[in-house]
Amino acid sequence: MGDKGKLRSVPADPSKWSAKSRLSLSVHYVKEYTDHQYVCWRCKRNAVFSAADQKYTFEVKKAPIDQRRIHCTECWRRLLEIDRDIKLCQQQWAESKKSLRVNAGFLTHWLSLLVLREEFVPYRPDTAAQRMLRKLLDEANA
């Protein structure tokens, strides 16, 4: 943000949006991106989705134009780490399910990541994986 809280803006180029976004009604109305102030869903701190970040997000990364930020930078990075670690657990599981199904340390770690992720994402908890891991932990500890 600029001096004394002034919102900045940058020109938008909808021709550089993703194919799906170019089909949206926004293509006719969005002429510029303006800094968007919001409160992080997780930590409740004030954050800004800057006009420059929006231009990069929508025109370079080709994210959907209706995408809105809900996390500050710190919480977003932590969520990406959690997702990366969950994916690693899923890969290890796919490769070594037989030995890992009785590895209480591995199962506990994976379950804790899934539970932790719920603090960051207000939708789509992986309840099926959590149930499976709890059942396997019960069996491993029996």
DAWODA-V333738 format. One record per residue. RES is the residue in one letter. SS is DSSP state (@ for helix, = for strand, . for the rest). Layout:
RES;SS
RES;SS
This chain:
M;.
G;.
D;@
K;@
G;@
K;.
L;.
R;.
S;=
V;=
P;=
A;.
D;.
P;@
S;@
K;@
W;.
S;.
A;@
K;@
S;@
R;@
L;.
S;.
L;.
S;@
V;@
H;@
Y;@
V;.
K;.
E;=
Y;=
T;=
D;.
H;=
Q;=
Y;=
V;=
C;.
W;.
R;.
C;.
K;.
R;.
N;=
A;=
V;=
F;=
S;.
A;@
A;@
D;@
Q;@
K;@
Y;@
T;@
F;@
E;@
V;@
K;.
K;.
A;.
P;.
I;.
D;.
Q;.
R;.
R;.
I;.
H;.
C;.
T;@
E;@
C;@
W;@
R;@
R;@
L;@
L;@
E;@
I;@
D;@
R;@
D;@
I;@
K;@
L;@
C;@
Q;@
Q;@
Q;@
W;@
A;@
E;@
S;@
K;@
K;@
S;@
L;@
R;.
V;.
N;.
A;@
G;@
F;@
L;@
T;@
H;@
W;@
L;@
S;@
L;@
L;@
V;@
L;@
R;@
E;.
E;.
F;.
V;.
P;.
Y;.
R;.
P;.
D;.
T;@
A;@
A;@
Q;@
R;@
M;@
L;@
R;@
K;@
L;@
L;@
D;@
E;@
A;@
N;@
A;.
